[in-house]
């Protein structure tokens, strides 16, 4: 399933206008913070690891719990 179509992740935006090429930072943040394992697997197959790592390093909205997961998953040091 394409995670972009999930209302639970993108409740406040027009999901039809989201583009992985243009909105990758926003999409990755939402998946890391609110997604399930299927969303994370979709994210990993859709976005380069560098974009995921950059998002984790620069994001101001990711919770401590999410940052801990990202460190364990190898997205942050």
Biopython code that builds the backbone (N, CA, C, O; Angstrom):
import numpy as np
from Bio.PDB.StructureBuilder import StructureBuilder

atoms = [
    (1, "UNK", "N", (0.836, -1.190, 0.000)),
    (1, "UNK", "CA", (0.000, 0.000, 0.000)),
    (1, "UNK", "C", (0.874, 1.244, 0.000)),
    (1, "UNK", "O", (1.887, 1.297, 0.698)),
    (2, "UNK", "N", (0.497, 2.214, -0.757)),
    (2, "UNK", "CA", (1.194, 3.482, -0.810)),
    (2, "UNK", "C", (0.833, 4.292, 0.429)),
    (2, "UNK", "O", (-0.336, 4.611, 0.649)),
    (3, "UNK", "N", (1.827, 4.622, 1.230)),
    (3, "UNK", "CA", (1.594, 5.346, 2.471)),
    (3, "UNK", "C", (1.037, 6.743, 2.254)),
    (3, "UNK", "O", (0.428, 7.310, 3.161)),
    (4, "UNK", "N", (1.232, 7.302, 1.078)),
    (4, "UNK", "CA", (0.712, 8.645, 0.815)),
    (4, "UNK", "C", (-0.814, 8.702, 0.832)),
    (4, "UNK", "O", (-1.392, 9.776, 0.996)),
    (5, "UNK", "N", (-1.455, 7.574, 0.667)),
    (5, "UNK", "CA", (-2.917, 7.561, 0.637)),
    (5, "UNK", "C", (-3.532, 7.386, 2.028)),
    (5, "UNK", "O", (-4.756, 7.379, 2.158)),
    (6, "UNK", "N", (-2.708, 7.246, 3.064)),
    (6, "UNK", "CA", (-3.209, 6.998, 4.419)),
    (6, "UNK", "C", (-3.656, 8.291, 5.097)),
    (6, "UNK", "O", (-2.858, 9.200, 5.328)),
    (7, "UNK", "N", (-4.924, 8.350, 5.403)),
    (7, "UNK", "CA", (-5.489, 9.515, 6.069)),
    (7, "UNK", "C", (-4.902, 9.694, 7.475)),
    (7, "UNK", "O", (-4.784, 10.819, 7.961)),
    (8, "UNK", "N", (-4.535, 8.585, 8.125)),
    (8, "UNK", "CA", (-3.985, 8.660, 9.473)),
    (8, "UNK", "C", (-2.625, 9.363, 9.519)),
    (8, "UNK", "O", (-2.235, 9.878, 10.567)),
    (9, "UNK", "N", (-1.915, 9.390, 8.417)),
    (9, "UNK", "CA", (-0.613, 10.059, 8.360)),
    (9, "UNK", "C", (-0.723, 11.503, 7.884)),
    (9, "UNK", "O", (-0.001, 12.379, 8.361)),
    (10, "UNK", "N", (-1.615, 11.741, 6.955)),
    (10, "UNK", "CA", (-1.692, 13.054, 6.311)),
    (10, "UNK", "C", (-3.105, 13.621, 6.420)),
    (10, "UNK", "O", (-3.742, 13.942, 5.417)),
    (11, "UNK", "N", (-3.577, 13.735, 7.653)),
    (11, "UNK", "CA", (-4.937, 14.175, 7.933)),
    (11, "UNK", "C", (-5.161, 15.654, 7.644)),
    (11, "UNK", "O", (-6.298, 16.077, 7.433)),
    (12, "UNK", "N", (-4.095, 16.441, 7.632)),
    (12, "UNK", "CA", (-4.233, 17.885, 7.547)),
    (12, "UNK", "C", (-3.808, 18.481, 6.204)),
    (12, "UNK", "O", (-3.765, 19.702, 6.052)),
    (13, "UNK", "N", (-3.500, 17.632, 5.244)),
    (13, "UNK", "CA", (-3.073, 18.112, 3.927)),
    (13, "UNK", "C", (-3.834, 17.365, 2.837)),
    (13, "UNK", "O", (-4.417, 16.309, 3.084)),
    (14, "UNK", "N", (-3.823, 17.916, 1.649)),
    (14, "UNK", "CA", (-4.432, 17.253, 0.490)),
    (14, "UNK", "C", (-3.462, 16.169, 0.027)),
    (14, "UNK", "O", (-2.437, 16.464, -0.587)),
    (15, "UNK", "N", (-3.794, 14.916, 0.324)),
    (15, "UNK", "CA", (-2.895, 13.807, 0.001)),
    (15, "UNK", "C", (-2.644, 13.687, -1.501)),
    (15, "UNK", "O", (-1.592, 13.199, -1.916)),
    (16, "UNK", "N", (-3.586, 14.121, -2.305)),
    (16, "UNK", "CA", (-3.425, 14.048, -3.751)),
    (16, "UNK", "C", (-2.348, 14.977, -4.288)),
    (16, "UNK", "O", (-1.850, 14.782, -5.397)),
    (17, "UNK", "N", (-1.989, 15.984, -3.505)),
    (17, "UNK", "CA", (-0.976, 16.945, -3.944)),
    (17, "UNK", "C", (0.418, 16.625, -3.423)),
    (17, "UNK", "O", (1.382, 17.297, -3.790)),
    (18, "UNK", "N", (0.539, 15.608, -2.574)),
    (18, "UNK", "CA", (1.860, 15.241, -2.064)),
    (18, "UNK", "C", (2.680, 14.548, -3.139)),
    (18, "UNK", "O", (2.176, 13.705, -3.881)),
    (19, "UNK", "N", (3.936, 14.912, -3.206)),
    (19, "UNK", "CA", (4.847, 14.330, -4.183)),
    (19, "UNK", "C", (6.118, 13.870, -3.466)),
    (19, "UNK", "O", (6.772, 14.674, -2.802)),
    (20, "UNK", "N", (6.477, 12.586, -3.589)),
    (20, "UNK", "CA", (7.714, 12.123, -2.949)),
    (20, "UNK", "C", (8.952, 12.896, -3.417)),
    (20, "UNK", "O", (9.909, 13.033, -2.654)),
    (21, "UNK", "N", (8.952, 13.388, -4.619)),
    (21, "UNK", "CA", (10.094, 14.131, -5.141)),
    (21, "UNK", "C", (10.211, 15.509, -4.501)),
    (21, "UNK", "O", (11.317, 15.957, -4.201)),
    (22, "UNK", "N", (9.086, 16.184, -4.289)),
    (22, "UNK", "CA", (9.108, 17.546, -3.749)),
    (22, "UNK", "C", (8.916, 17.597, -2.244)),
    (22, "UNK", "O", (9.489, 18.466, -1.587)),
    (23, "UNK", "N", (8.139, 16.704, -1.686)),
    (23, "UNK", "CA", (7.739, 16.770, -0.282)),
    (23, "UNK", "C", (8.385, 15.685, 0.574)),
    (23, "UNK", "O", (7.838, 15.301, 1.607)),
    (24, "UNK", "N", (9.539, 15.194, 0.152)),
    (24, "UNK", "CA", (10.162, 14.057, 0.830)),
    (24, "UNK", "C", (10.416, 14.320, 2.304)),
    (24, "UNK", "O", (10.207, 13.424, 3.122)),
    (25, "UNK", "N", (10.858, 15.515, 2.675)),
    (25, "UNK", "CA", (11.162, 15.826, 4.071)),
    (25, "UNK", "C", (9.908, 15.698, 4.944)),
    (25, "UNK", "O", (9.937, 15.054, 5.992)),
    (26, "UNK", "N", (8.832, 16.304, 4.511)),
    (26, "UNK", "CA", (7.563, 16.264, 5.238)),
    (26, "UNK", "C", (7.031, 14.835, 5.339)),
    (26, "UNK", "O", (6.578, 14.413, 6.403)),
    (27, "UNK", "N", (7.085, 14.110, 4.263)),
    (27, "UNK", "CA", (6.577, 12.730, 4.228)),
    (27, "UNK", "C", (7.381, 11.839, 5.175)),
    (27, "UNK", "O", (6.807, 11.058, 5.934)),
    (28, "UNK", "N", (8.691, 11.956, 5.130)),
    (28, "UNK", "CA", (9.544, 11.138, 5.994)),
    (28, "UNK", "C", (9.284, 11.458, 7.467)),
    (28, "UNK", "O", (9.189, 10.548, 8.291)),
    (29, "UNK", "N", (9.169, 12.733, 7.795)),
    (29, "UNK", "CA", (8.858, 13.110, 9.185)),
    (29, "UNK", "C", (7.569, 12.465, 9.666)),
    (29, "UNK", "O", (7.521, 11.897, 10.757)),
    (30, "UNK", "N", (6.536, 12.553, 8.858)),
    (30, "UNK", "CA", (5.239, 11.999, 9.248)),
    (30, "UNK", "C", (5.301, 10.488, 9.414)),
    (30, "UNK", "O", (4.738, 9.944, 10.364)),
    (31, "UNK", "N", (5.973, 9.817, 8.510)),
    (31, "UNK", "CA", (6.070, 8.357, 8.606)),
    (31, "UNK", "C", (6.852, 7.950, 9.849)),
    (31, "UNK", "O", (6.446, 7.038, 10.569)),
    (32, "UNK", "N", (7.970, 8.620, 10.101)),
    (32, "UNK", "CA", (8.759, 8.267, 11.278)),
    (32, "UNK", "C", (7.979, 8.526, 12.568)),
    (32, "UNK", "O", (8.052, 7.730, 13.504)),
    (33, "UNK", "N", (7.249, 9.611, 12.623)),
    (33, "UNK", "CA", (6.557, 9.976, 13.860)),
    (33, "UNK", "C", (5.236, 9.234, 14.057)),
    (33, "UNK", "O", (4.891, 8.882, 15.185)),
    (34, "UNK", "N", (4.498, 8.994, 12.979)),
    (34, "UNK", "CA", (3.145, 8.452, 13.116)),
    (34, "UNK", "C", (2.893, 7.149, 12.365)),
    (34, "UNK", "O", (1.820, 6.561, 12.501)),
    (35, "UNK", "N", (3.852, 6.691, 11.585)),
    (35, "UNK", "CA", (3.632, 5.525, 10.737)),
    (35, "UNK", "C", (3.791, 4.203, 11.457)),
    (35, "UNK", "O", (4.283, 4.135, 12.583)),
    (36, "UNK", "N", (3.359, 3.149, 10.773)),
    (36, "UNK", "CA", (3.536, 1.789, 11.283)),
    (36, "UNK", "C", (4.655, 1.114, 10.484)),
    (36, "UNK", "O", (5.289, 1.749, 9.642)),
    (37, "UNK", "N", (4.890, -0.149, 10.744)),
    (37, "UNK", "CA", (6.008, -0.845, 10.103)),
    (37, "UNK", "C", (5.858, -0.884, 8.577)),
    (37, "UNK", "O", (6.852, -0.790, 7.856)),
    (38, "UNK", "N", (4.635, -1.020, 8.089)),
    (38, "UNK", "CA", (4.423, -1.014, 6.637)),
    (38, "UNK", "C", (4.808, 0.332, 6.032)),
    (38, "UNK", "O", (5.363, 0.388, 4.934)),
    (39, "UNK", "N", (4.516, 1.410, 6.745)),
    (39, "UNK", "CA", (4.886, 2.741, 6.260)),
    (39, "UNK", "C", (6.401, 2.912, 6.241)),
    (39, "UNK", "O", (6.953, 3.491, 5.305)),
    (40, "UNK", "N", (7.070, 2.410, 7.269)),
    (40, "UNK", "CA", (8.532, 2.506, 7.326)),
    (40, "UNK", "C", (9.156, 1.700, 6.192)),
    (40, "UNK", "O", (10.108, 2.156, 5.558)),
    (41, "UNK", "N", (8.635, 0.521, 5.935)),
    (41, "UNK", "CA", (9.152, -0.288, 4.821)),
    (41, "UNK", "C", (8.929, 0.418, 3.488)),
    (41, "UNK", "O", (9.808, 0.405, 2.626)),
    (42, "UNK", "N", (7.764, 1.034, 3.312)),
    (42, "UNK", "CA", (7.492, 1.801, 2.090)),
    (42, "UNK", "C", (8.473, 2.962, 1.989)),
    (42, "UNK", "O", (9.030, 3.211, 0.919)),
    (43, "UNK", "N", (8.692, 3.678, 3.099)),
    (43, "UNK", "CA", (9.614, 4.811, 3.121)),
    (43, "UNK", "C", (11.016, 4.365, 2.708)),
    (43, "UNK", "O", (11.668, 5.027, 1.901)),
    (44, "UNK", "N", (11.478, 3.243, 3.264)),
    (44, "UNK", "CA", (12.818, 2.759, 2.945)),
    (44, "UNK", "C", (12.971, 2.348, 1.488)),
    (44, "UNK", "O", (14.058, 2.450, 0.919)),
    (45, "UNK", "N", (11.882, 1.885, 0.885)),
    (45, "UNK", "CA", (11.959, 1.493, -0.525)),
    (45, "UNK", "C", (11.742, 2.673, -1.479)),
    (45, "UNK", "O", (12.021, 2.569, -2.673)),
    (46, "UNK", "N", (11.249, 3.783, -0.950)),
    (46, "UNK", "CA", (10.916, 4.941, -1.782)),
    (46, "UNK", "C", (11.984, 6.026, -1.738)),
    (46, "UNK", "O", (12.270, 6.659, -2.755)),
    (47, "UNK", "N", (12.571, 6.241, -0.575)),
    (47, "UNK", "CA", (13.508, 7.352, -0.395)),
    (47, "UNK", "C", (14.929, 6.844, -0.167)),
    (47, "UNK", "O", (15.127, 5.811, 0.471)),
    (48, "UNK", "N", (15.917, 7.572, -0.689)),
    (48, "UNK", "CA", (17.311, 7.202, -0.424)),
    (48, "UNK", "C", (17.622, 7.340, 1.073)),
    (48, "UNK", "O", (17.073, 8.210, 1.749)),
    (49, "UNK", "N", (18.473, 6.505, 1.562)),
    (49, "UNK", "CA", (18.853, 6.536, 2.982)),
    (49, "UNK", "C", (19.362, 7.924, 3.389)),
    (49, "UNK", "O", (19.121, 8.372, 4.509)),
    (50, "UNK", "N", (20.051, 8.586, 2.494)),
    (50, "UNK", "CA", (20.582, 9.923, 2.779)),
    (50, "UNK", "C", (19.460, 10.911, 3.116)),
    (50, "UNK", "O", (19.612, 11.724, 4.028)),
    (51, "UNK", "N", (18.343, 10.850, 2.395)),
    (51, "UNK", "CA", (17.225, 11.748, 2.675)),
    (51, "UNK", "C", (16.612, 11.435, 4.039)),
    (51, "UNK", "O", (16.227, 12.349, 4.768)),
    (52, "UNK", "N", (16.520, 10.165, 4.383)),
    (52, "UNK", "CA", (15.974, 9.780, 5.688)),
    (52, "UNK", "C", (16.902, 10.280, 6.789)),
    (52, "UNK", "O", (16.439, 10.858, 7.773)),
    (53, "UNK", "N", (18.194, 10.066, 6.634)),
    (53, "UNK", "CA", (19.177, 10.509, 7.615)),
    (53, "UNK", "C", (19.165, 12.024, 7.763)),
    (53, "UNK", "O", (19.206, 12.531, 8.883)),
    (54, "UNK", "N", (19.109, 12.751, 6.660)),
    (54, "UNK", "CA", (19.055, 14.214, 6.710)),
    (54, "UNK", "C", (17.815, 14.695, 7.446)),
    (54, "UNK", "O", (17.881, 15.648, 8.223)),
    (55, "UNK", "N", (16.696, 14.044, 7.207)),
    (55, "UNK", "CA", (15.455, 14.425, 7.885)),
    (55, "UNK", "C", (15.578, 14.226, 9.383)),
    (55, "UNK", "O", (15.182, 15.097, 10.158)),
    (56, "UNK", "N", (16.120, 13.094, 9.800)),
    (56, "UNK", "CA", (16.283, 12.814, 11.231)),
    (56, "UNK", "C", (17.204, 13.857, 11.866)),
    (56, "UNK", "O", (16.916, 14.341, 12.961)),
    (57, "UNK", "N", (18.283, 14.204, 11.212)),
    (57, "UNK", "CA", (19.242, 15.170, 11.759)),
    (57, "UNK", "C", (18.662, 16.574, 11.871)),
    (57, "UNK", "O", (18.962, 17.289, 12.826)),
    (58, "UNK", "N", (17.833, 16.980, 10.905)),
    (58, "UNK", "CA", (17.365, 18.355, 10.834)),
    (58, "UNK", "C", (15.980, 18.596, 11.431)),
    (58, "UNK", "O", (15.633, 19.740, 11.725)),
    (59, "UNK", "N", (15.196, 17.558, 11.612)),
    (59, "UNK", "CA", (13.819, 17.729, 12.069)),
    (59, "UNK", "C", (13.745, 18.294, 13.481)),
    (59, "UNK", "O", (14.533, 17.940, 14.358)),
    (60, "UNK", "N", (12.778, 19.180, 13.675)),
    (60, "UNK", "CA", (12.527, 19.747, 14.993)),
    (60, "UNK", "C", (11.281, 19.162, 15.643)),
    (60, "UNK", "O", (10.964, 19.486, 16.788)),
    (61, "UNK", "N", (10.569, 18.294, 14.911)),
    (61, "UNK", "CA", (9.310, 17.776, 15.461)),
    (61, "UNK", "C", (9.392, 16.327, 15.930)),
    (61, "UNK", "O", (8.467, 15.851, 16.588)),
    (62, "UNK", "N", (10.456, 15.623, 15.618)),
    (62, "UNK", "CA", (10.532, 14.216, 15.998)),
    (62, "UNK", "C", (10.687, 14.075, 17.510)),
    (62, "UNK", "O", (11.490, 14.770, 18.133)),
    (63, "UNK", "N", (9.917, 13.180, 18.080)),
    (63, "UNK", "CA", (9.945, 12.950, 19.525)),
    (63, "UNK", "C", (11.221, 12.224, 19.936)),
    (63, "UNK", "O", (11.946, 11.693, 19.096)),
    (64, "UNK", "N", (11.485, 12.210, 21.243)),
    (64, "UNK", "CA", (12.648, 11.476, 21.754)),
    (64, "UNK", "C", (12.533, 9.995, 21.432)),
    (64, "UNK", "O", (13.523, 9.339, 21.108)),
    (65, "UNK", "N", (11.322, 9.481, 21.524)),
    (65, "UNK", "CA", (11.090, 8.059, 21.217)),
    (65, "UNK", "C", (11.432, 7.768, 19.755)),
    (65, "UNK", "O", (12.087, 6.769, 19.456)),
    (66, "UNK", "N", (10.997, 8.627, 18.859)),
    (66, "UNK", "CA", (11.280, 8.439, 17.437)),
    (66, "UNK", "C", (12.774, 8.563, 17.168)),
    (66, "UNK", "O", (13.333, 7.786, 16.394)),
    (67, "UNK", "N", (13.414, 9.527, 17.796)),
    (67, "UNK", "CA", (14.869, 9.693, 17.624)),
    (67, "UNK", "C", (15.624, 8.461, 18.128)),
    (67, "UNK", "O", (16.621, 8.055, 17.531)),
    (68, "UNK", "N", (15.151, 7.868, 19.226)),
    (68, "UNK", "CA", (15.777, 6.645, 19.743)),
    (68, "UNK", "C", (15.637, 5.508, 18.738)),
    (68, "UNK", "O", (16.584, 4.757, 18.505)),
    (69, "UNK", "N", (14.446, 5.384, 18.143)),
    (69, "UNK", "CA", (14.239, 4.359, 17.101)),
    (69, "UNK", "C", (15.194, 4.612, 15.933)),
    (69, "UNK", "O", (15.843, 3.689, 15.441)),
    (70, "UNK", "N", (15.272, 5.858, 15.499)),
    (70, "UNK", "CA", (16.122, 6.197, 14.350)),
    (70, "UNK", "C", (17.587, 5.882, 14.626)),
    (70, "UNK", "O", (18.314, 5.440, 13.736)),
    (71, "UNK", "N", (18.011, 6.110, 15.856)),
    (71, "UNK", "CA", (19.393, 5.781, 16.212)),
    (71, "UNK", "C", (19.597, 4.276, 16.153)),
    (71, "UNK", "O", (20.604, 3.806, 15.623)),
    (72, "UNK", "N", (18.652, 3.518, 16.692)),
    (72, "UNK", "CA", (18.763, 2.054, 16.669)),
    (72, "UNK", "C", (18.693, 1.495, 15.255)),
    (72, "UNK", "O", (19.301, 0.468, 14.954)),
    (73, "UNK", "N", (17.940, 2.182, 14.384)),
    (73, "UNK", "CA", (17.781, 1.728, 13.000)),
    (73, "UNK", "C", (18.946, 2.185, 12.116)),
    (73, "UNK", "O", (19.041, 1.786, 10.956)),
    (74, "UNK", "N", (19.822, 3.014, 12.662)),
    (74, "UNK", "CA", (20.989, 3.444, 11.908)),
    (74, "UNK", "C", (20.783, 4.710, 11.095)),
    (74, "UNK", "O", (21.590, 5.015, 10.217)),
    (75, "UNK", "N", (19.713, 5.456, 11.371)),
    (75, "UNK", "CA", (19.467, 6.700, 10.650)),
    (75, "UNK", "C", (20.117, 7.897, 11.322)),
    (75, "UNK", "O", (20.202, 8.977, 10.736)),
    (76, "UNK", "N", (20.573, 7.706, 12.545)),
    (76, "UNK", "CA", (21.218, 8.798, 13.285)),
    (76, "UNK", "C", (22.331, 8.214, 14.125)),
    (76, "UNK", "O", (22.321, 7.031, 14.464)),
    (77, "UNK", "N", (23.287, 9.057, 14.456)),
    (77, "UNK", "CA", (24.385, 8.566, 15.285)),
    (77, "UNK", "C", (24.307, 9.124, 16.686)),
    (77, "UNK", "O", (25.156, 8.814, 17.522)),
]
sb = StructureBuilder()
sb.init_structure("model")
sb.init_model(0)
sb.init_chain("A")
sb.init_seg("    ")
for serial, (resi, resn, name, xyz) in enumerate(atoms, 1):
    if name == "N":
        sb.init_residue(resn, " ", resi, " ")
    sb.init_atom(name, np.array(xyz, "f"), 0.0, 1.0, " ", f" {name:<3s}", serial, name[0])
structure = sb.get_structure()
